[in-house]
Amino acid sequence: MKVVIIDDEPLISDKLKKIMEAGLRGMHTVCAFTDAQMALDYIEQEKPGVILTDICMPGITGIDLAKQINQMDYGAKIVFLTGYAEFEYARYGIEYKVFDYLLKPVDEQEAIKCLNRAISAFHAEQKHTEMYQIFQDYFVKNQELIRQQFVEKLFFQPVIFSEKQMELQKQKLRIAINGYRVVAVTYDRNRMPLEEESYYSYIIHEFFLKKRYWHWNMVVSFI
């Protein structure tokens, strides 16, 4: 992962770069900039996970950077570098989802701890986003199977859905429920193998699809 440091004072940006490189022990790439526009161009192209930026800079300020990075919407963690006199101003960064603040002069240990927190948060969100996308892809590819499993759950498990829960299921499964039926089913589980149970659930599922009876109350008993 890439880490970007932006401060218009070369001595500060170089010092922070050395601190971060020492703390990260070569596990991540650290880049330092004194020109905010050059840094922004780099960020747009490389999408670094963590960005430490001074607030008061000529031209593009840290607030301006945070606003533009937030609009990129890829989950970068922004840390403001600020002095005591600027701290109230820095609070405006909340609007642009600024992750944390570091007060100048920067304490080395606190800076490394802050950086590690930001890296962990970025990775956690990326993993969550990836898992969500995997789920969405699976759902799109297997929507009909999921619908069938929903029907099987209603038939073969003692599940009762409230009106609100059923409405949520309708939306998730994209089911147009127009009819209303009461279904009573009795199964002998001791004599019915799993394959036969699945077969009957499939037949019933197809029946409801054909008749468009996607809204029903159901009573199921097992003997």
Helices and strands as residue ranges (DSSP letters): E 2-6, H 10-24, E 29-33, H 36-46, E 50-54, H 62-72, E 77-82, G 84-86, H 87-90, G 91-96, E 100-103, H 108-141, H 143-156, H 163-173, E 181-187, H 194-211, E 216-222
